[in-house]
Amino acid sequence: MAHYTPGMNPVGDGAVKRGGEHSAGRAFLERRNALWSRLRALTPVGDAVPGEDFKAALTELSILTGWDRARILAGLGLPLRQP
C-alpha cells in the first residue's frame, strides 16, 4: 500500500490519487470556514436583530453544509429566534 502524503487522497483499492478530489474538498473547507468567520463577525450583540448580510451568510452555510438554521446558531452560541 502506498504511503499517504499531503496532497494525495487514498482510494478504496489502496491506490493513491492526486488532484481534483483534494481541490474540491479544500474549496469546500475554505468556503465553509469563510462563512463561519463572516457569521462570527456579523453576529448581533444582545437583542439586536440580525442584518440581511448575516441572514444571507446563514442561509449559504446551511445550504453548503446541509445543517439546519438551529444547529448553526447553536454553533455561534446564539438562541434560535423566529424570523
C-alpha positions in Angstrom: 0.0 0.0 0.0 1.3 3.5 -0.8 2.1 5.9 2.0 -0.1 8.9 2.4 1.5 12.3 1.8 -0.3 15.7 1.8 -2.0 16.4 -1.5 -2.8 12.8 -2.1 -6.1 11.0 -1.5 -6.3 7.3 -0.6 -8.7 5.4 -2.9 -10.6 2.3 -1.8 -8.4 -0.1 -3.7 -5.3 1.1 -1.9 -4.1 3.2 -4.8 -3.4 6.9 -4.2 -5.0 9.6 -6.3 -3.8 13.2 -6.8 -5.7 16.3 -7.7 -9.4 17.0 -8.3 -10.9 15.4 -5.2 -8.4 17.2 -2.9 -9.0 20.5 -4.6 -12.8 20.2 -4.3 -12.5 19.2 -0.7 -10.2 22.1 0.0 -12.5 24.6 -1.7 -15.4 23.3 0.3 -13.5 23.7 3.6 -12.2 27.2 2.7 -15.8 28.4 1.8 -17.3 26.8 4.9 -14.6 28.4 7.1 -15.1 31.8 5.4 -18.8 31.6 6.1 -18.3 30.8 9.8 -15.9 33.7 10.0 -18.3 36.0 8.4 -21.1 34.9 10.6 -19.0 35.5 13.7 -18.1 39.0 12.5 -21.8 39.8 11.8 -23.2 38.2 14.9 -25.7 40.6 16.5 -24.9 41.7 20.1 -27.6 41.5 22.8 -31.1 41.7 21.5 -30.1 43.3 18.2 -31.8 41.9 15.1 -29.6 40.1 12.6 -29.0 42.1 9.4 -29.5 40.9 5.8 -25.8 40.0 5.4 -26.0 37.7 8.5 -29.1 36.1 7.2 -27.6 35.6 3.7 -24.4 34.0 5.2 -26.5 31.8 7.5 -28.6 30.6 4.5 -25.5 29.9 2.4 -23.8 28.0 5.2 -26.9 25.9 5.7 -27.1 25.0 2.1 -23.4 24.3 1.9 -23.3 22.0 4.9 -26.8 20.6 5.0 -27.2 21.8 8.6 -30.4 23.4 9.7 -30.5 27.0 11.0 -30.8 26.0 14.7 -27.6 24.0 14.5 -25.6 26.8 13.0 -27.0 29.3 15.5 -26.1 27.0 18.3 -22.6 26.8 16.9 -22.4 30.5 17.2 -23.8 30.4 20.8 -27.0 32.1 19.8 -30.5 31.2 20.7 -32.9 30.2 18.0 -35.1 33.1 17.0 -38.1 33.1 14.8 -37.6 35.1 11.6 
